[in-house]
Amino acid sequence: MAGRTMQAARCPTDELSLSNCAVVNEKDFQSGQHVMVRTSPNHKYIFTLRTHPSVVPGCIAFSLPQRKWAGLSIGQDIEVALYSFDKAKQCIGTMTIEIDFLQKKNIDSNPYDTDKMAAEFIQQFNNQAFSVGQQLVFSFNDKLFGLLVKDIEAMDPSILKGEPASGKRQKIEVGLVVGNSQVAFEKAENSSLNLIGKAKTKENRQSIINPDWNFEKMGIGGLDKEFSDIFRRAFASRVFPPEIVEQMGCKHVKGILLYGPPGCGKTLLARQIGKMLNAREPKVVNGPEILNKYVGESEANIRKLFADAEEEQRRLGANSGLHIIIFDEIDAICKQRGSMAGSTGVHDTVVNQLLSKIDGVEQLNNILVIGMTNRPDLIDEALLRPGRLEVKMEIGLPDEKGRLQILHIHTARMRGHQLLSADVDIKELAVETKNFSGAELEGLVRAAQSTAMNRHIKASTKVEVDMEKAESLQVTRGDFLASLENDIKPAFGTNQEDYASYIMNGIIKWGDPVTRVLDDGELLVQQTKNSDRTPLVSVLLEGPPHSGKTALAAKIAEESNFPFIKICSPDKMIGFSETAKCQAMKKIFDDAYKSQLSCVVVDDIERLLDYVPIGPRFSNLVLQALLVLLKKAPPQGRKLLIIGTTSRKDVLQEMEMLNAFSTTIHVPNIATGEQLLEALELLGNFKDKERTTIAQQVKGKKVWIGIKKLLMLIEMSLQMDPEYRVRKFLALMREEGASPLDFD
């Protein structure tokens, strides 16, 4: 049928405007017919018709959404022609509709069941024409919603013929709603509408993970395992669509606690997590910044941090974006409640406020709190339970692979600009830098750079850069090794100065007893390295005073080549109270637990215990602490060798401390003339003739002197004139009770 010109008019009633139909007089068209409205040669719109007597013949009335969609104005002349649908190709199989509240003032957070909505939609709009891009108003549960048709798929032709579905579906621009059409609702962007049920689309969610990130660009090395664990626990549930998470009844992880030694990348990791996520910029707050001198202000600061997340959750519900709050040095504000002195209890109320915000009566599901500390033992235990900071991740010292990654990151710029010499082997540096933290490795690279730069500075009265040589500036292997030797020492490593003073004269192997002690020590070192059954090995070197126990312990520790060697010595605790001593010892052992392989030398145990025979007196507090530390196994995957020394085995026996050691090795004094002569020969202080004279006096005789005392006597006698040295030495031996000889 040929088209006719009609005039656009306003829809006569509100009820008709909700029908999605164009309204005409019954003299023009019949109700239920479909028409094509042409507003220009290239703009055609399909409408289903209803009749109403109040519409003037020759006019066709449209609702506001229809006029808006078709670009119509009241009184406009338009061409209208009947339109018939091809039922084989134009029946709607699936239609996707974007939905939102029609009026912003009527917004609420009630859930709307899309299954019921879809049934109501089919009932209201059955046998009506719909086009992609069409706008309409939909009434459901006494609420008005604005709809926009996003996508239409035709029904499978096989179904229409009563045959099994062939799976062929075609996208169409215009279609007819029939009784078995399916409708899927999709929430409009930034809408706070809460849809539930199966008749909603899987939202095109923006991935929470930024697609173009990688560890090297982020400047994170050696934390692959930790990062994958954090991702699994904290982000995996957030990557999945909300409807699947909802069906599983899964709750997101709300908190992560990163702990470990300083300089291992806790703050860096937390800072970069924000960049990795397609979330808003994280709020970073230092623990001490929360505290305020005015009453109630500290708690208010905590509330302000969570205010945005609370407001968005109220507005958007489950579709709220992720809010990340990072607390650096969280132990400053979350100490154990009741542990702080003072009557104000500010710290306690801050902890209470934080606990209630993370997981209190009104739960927030759109937050992720990341706390960082190197003192996890100080934090209130209520904060560490599941539902709060439930993911506890140790960011420890990097292993060799991790150190390689970190060095690779920090030398990347130099490599890119050809400023790194070809002789620099990053793998070699990774092997040499045992127990270096990430910050110390960065410091090593800086120190090597400054060493290289220093070569090109002219040494004159003025500080000048030799520009000719500066052009050829390169950081060499020698620069790195020099920095390793002189500039950067690991906090959790081996400081040679610690034990070098104990073996400055070397080890004098004056006989089998010394060799046996060193061999047994080597066996224990190998046991610590290789045995999975005994991660803790402890040995006590006991013997008379001055027999060289500390030197042998230091030598065994040095020969072990363990990355962490510390000496727990009473000379570093002079004037300490009992409590301070216990804390100092605990710190040494805690540091040892952070290294893969560690050796702790507990020197002169009876002095550590403040033992004196008069009384007798000793510190029970230190004794109990030491007993616990000697028996405490290191964490999983860590190994510890403890070497103790004592001159009073009998005292330790009475204190029941010997049982705390795996084994005891006796370090004897020099007991025979032959052993004495062997020691003198190895020391080389006396000439052959002098040694012969001494041999005549001591050969075959019993002597009793420690190697340390022997060294002292030799050095004293060497201060005499050469002809009196031997006489003086033998006299000193006799005075010390080391020799039974009557020498004149």
FENZI-V263244 format. One record per residue. SS is DSSP state (@ for helix, = for strand, . for the rest). OMEGA is omega in whole degrees, 0 to 359 (NA if undefined). Layout:
[[SS;OMEGA] [SS;OMEGA]]
//
This chain:
[[.;181] [.;182] [.;177] [=;181] [=;178] [=;183] [=;179] [=;180] [=;179] [=;180] [.;188] [.;183] [.;177] [@;181] [@;180] [@;181] [@;178] [.;185] [.;183] [.;180] [.;168] [=;187] [=;181] [=;173] [.;184] [.;177] [.;182] [.;181] [.;177] [.;178] [.;178] [.;176] [.;179] [=;180] [=;172] [=;179] [=;181] [=;179] [=;175] [=;184] [.;184] [.;183] [=;180] [=;181] [=;181] [=;178] [=;169] [=;188] [=;166] [=;180] [=;177] [.;185] [.;183] [.;179] [.;182] [.;176] [.;183] [.;177] [=;175] [=;189] [=;181] [=;174] [.;181] [@;179] [@;179] [@;179] [@;180] [@;182] [@;185] [@;180] [.;183] [.;173] [.;184] [.;181] [.;181] [.;176] [=;180] [=;179] [=;183] [=;178] [=;177] [=;181] [=;178] [.;182] [.;171] [.;187] [.;181] [.;186] [.;190] [.;173] [=;184] [=;174] [=;179] [=;178] [=;178] [=;185] [=;175] [=;186] [=;174] [=;175] [=;181] [.;181] [.;184] [@;182] [@;181] [@;182] [.;170] [.;183] [.;179] [.;177] [=;178] [=;184] [=;184] [@;178] [@;178] [@;178] [@;183] [@;179] [@;179] [@;181] [@;181] [@;180] [@;183] [@;191] [.;180] [.;181] [.;176] [.;179] [=;176] [=;180] [=;176] [.;181] [.;182] [.;177] [=;178] [=;178] [=;183] [=;180] [=;180] [=;180] [.;179] [.;175] [=;178] [=;180] [=;174] [=;182] [=;175] [=;181] [=;184] [=;189] [=;178] [=;173] [=;180] [=;178] [.;178] [.;183] [@;182] [@;181] [@;181] [@;179] [.;181] [.;179] [.;176] [.;183] [.;179] [.;179] [.;181] [.;178] [.;184] [.;177] [=;177] [.;181] [.;182] [=;180] [=;182] [=;178] [.;177] [.;187] [.;182] [.;171] [.;178] [=;181] [=;176] [=;182] [=;179] [=;182] [=;178] [.;181] [.;181] [.;178] [.;178] [.;180] [.;182] [=;182] [=;173] [=;179] [.;187] [.;184] [.;174] [=;183] [.;170] [.;189] [.;174] [.;186] [.;173] [.;182] [.;180] [.;181] [=;178] [.;188] [.;187] [.;178] [.;167] [.;187] [@;188] [@;178] [@;180] [@;181] [.;178] [.;178] [.;174] [.;182] [.;183] [@;183] [@;181] [@;183] [@;180] [@;177] [@;178] [@;181] [@;182] [@;185] [@;192] [@;189] [@;184] [@;182] [@;182] [@;179] [@;181] [.;177] [.;184] [@;183] [@;179] [@;179] [@;180] [@;180] [@;180] [@;185] [.;186] [.;175] [.;180] [.;173] [.;185] [.;186] [=;176] [=;173] [=;176] [=;180] [=;180] [.;183] [.;178] [.;173] [.;183] [.;171] [.;180] [@;182] [@;180] [@;181] [@;180] [@;181] [@;184] [@;177] [@;178] [@;180] [@;182] [@;186] [=;173] [.;180] [.;177] [.;182] [.;181] [.;173] [=;180] [=;182] [=;175] [=;183] [@;183] [@;180] [@;182] [@;187] [.;182] [.;184] [.;182] [.;182] [.;176] [.;183] [@;180] [@;179] [@;179] [@;178] [@;177] [@;182] [@;180] [@;181] [@;184] [@;187] [@;182] [@;181] [@;180] [@;182] [@;182] [@;179] [@;178] [@;185] [@;189] [@;178] [@;185] [@;182] [@;178] [.;178] [.;183] [.;176] [=;180] [=;177] [=;184] [=;177] [=;173] [=;184] [.;183] [@;180] [@;180] [@;183] [.;185] [.;177] [=;177] [.;179] [.;181] [.;182] [.;184] [.;177] [.;178] [.;187] [.;187] [.;180] [.;182] [@;182] [@;182] [@;182] [@;176] [@;178] [@;180] [@;181] [@;181] [@;179] [@;183] [@;180] [@;182] [@;181] [@;181] [.;182] [.;176] [.;186] [.;173] [.;181] [.;184] [.;181] [=;170] [=;180] [=;178] [=;178] [=;180] [=;179] [=;169] [.;176] [.;182] [@;181] [@;182] [@;191] [=;181] [.;187] [@;179] [@;180] [@;187] [@;183] [.;175] [.;185] [.;175] [.;179] [.;190] [.;178] [=;180] [=;186] [=;177] [=;175] [.;188] [.;178] [.;183] [.;174] [.;186] [@;179] [@;179] [@;179] [@;178] [@;179] [@;183] [@;179] [@;179] [@;180] [@;186] [@;177] [.;185] [@;181] [@;180] [@;180] [@;181] [@;181] [.;179] [.;178] [.;179] [=;183] [.;181] [.;182] [.;179] [.;178] [.;182] [@;180] [@;179] [@;180] [@;179] [@;179] [@;185] [@;187] [.;180] [.;177] [.;173] [.;173] [.;179] [@;180] [@;180] [@;176] [@;176] [@;177] [@;178] [@;179] [@;179] [@;181] [@;178] [@;178] [@;181] [@;176] [@;180] [@;180] [@;183] [@;179] [.;185] [.;176] [=;182] [=;178] [=;178] [.;180] [.;177] [.;175] [=;182] [=;176] [=;177] [.;189] [@;180] [@;180] [@;183] [@;179] [.;182] [.;182] [.;174] [.;176] [=;187] [.;177] [@;180] [@;179] [@;179] [@;182] [@;178] [@;179] [@;179] [@;183] [@;192] [@;193] [.;189] [.;176] [.;182] [.;179] [.;180] [.;181] [.;183] [=;175] [.;186] [@;181] [@;181] [@;186] [@;181] [@;182] [@;181] [@;182] [@;183] [.;178] [.;182] [.;178] [.;180] [.;181] [.;186] [.;179] [.;182] [@;181] [@;180] [@;180] [@;182] [@;179] [@;181] [@;179] [@;178] [@;177] [@;179] [@;178] [@;181] [@;176] [@;180] [@;178] [@;180] [@;183] [@;195] [@;186] [.;175] [.;183] [.;182] [.;179] [.;178] [=;176] [=;180] [=;181] [=;177] [=;173] [=;181] [=;179] [.;181] [.;178] [.;176] [.;181] [.;175] [.;183] [@;182] [@;179] [@;179] [@;178] [@;179] [@;180] [@;178] [@;179] [@;181] [@;182] [@;181] [@;184] [.;176] [.;181] [.;180] [=;176] [=;178] [=;177] [=;178] [=;189] [.;180] [@;181] [@;177] [@;184] [.;180] [.;178] [.;180] [.;170] [.;180] [@;181] [@;180] [@;178] [@;180] [@;181] [@;179] [@;179] [@;181] [@;180] [@;179] [@;181] [@;178] [@;177] [@;180] [@;182] [@;182] [.;182] [.;179] [.;179] [=;183] [=;174] [=;177] [=;176] [=;177] [=;189] [.;171] [.;188] [@;183] [@;176] [@;176] [@;182] [.;182] [.;184] [.;168] [=;184] [.;180] [.;180] [.;337] [.;182] [=;172] [.;181] [.;180] [@;180] [@;180] [@;179] [@;182] [@;179] [@;182] [@;178] [@;180] [@;183] [@;180] [@;184] [@;186] [.;179] [.;178] [.;180] [.;180] [.;177] [.;178] [.;181] [=;186] [=;173] [=;178] [=;177] [=;178] [=;175] [=;177] [=;173] [.;183] [.;178] [@;182] [@;180] [@;180] [@;177] [@;180] [@;180] [.;181] [.;179] [.;182] [@;181] [@;180] [@;180] [.;179] [.;183] [=;179] [=;178] [=;180] [=;176] [.;186] [.;170] [.;170] [=;190] [=;181] [=;178] [@;180] [@;179] [@;177] [@;180] [@;178] [@;179] [@;180] [@;180] [@;180] [@;179] [@;175] [.;180] [.;179] [.;177] [.;183] [@;182] [@;180] [@;179] [@;179] [@;179] [@;179] [@;181] [@;180] [@;183] [@;190] [@;186] [.;178] [.;181] [.;175] [=;173] [=;179] [=;183] [=;176] [.;183] [@;180] [@;178] [@;180] [@;178] [@;180] [@;181] [@;180] [@;182] [@;177] [@;183] [@;180] [.;178] [.;179] [.;173] [.;186] [@;184] [@;182] [@;188] [@;184] [@;180] [@;181] [@;181] [@;181] [@;178] [@;178] [@;178] [@;182] [@;181] [@;180] [.;182] [.;181] [.;183] [=;180] [.;188] [.;169] [.;185] [.;178] [.;NA]]
//
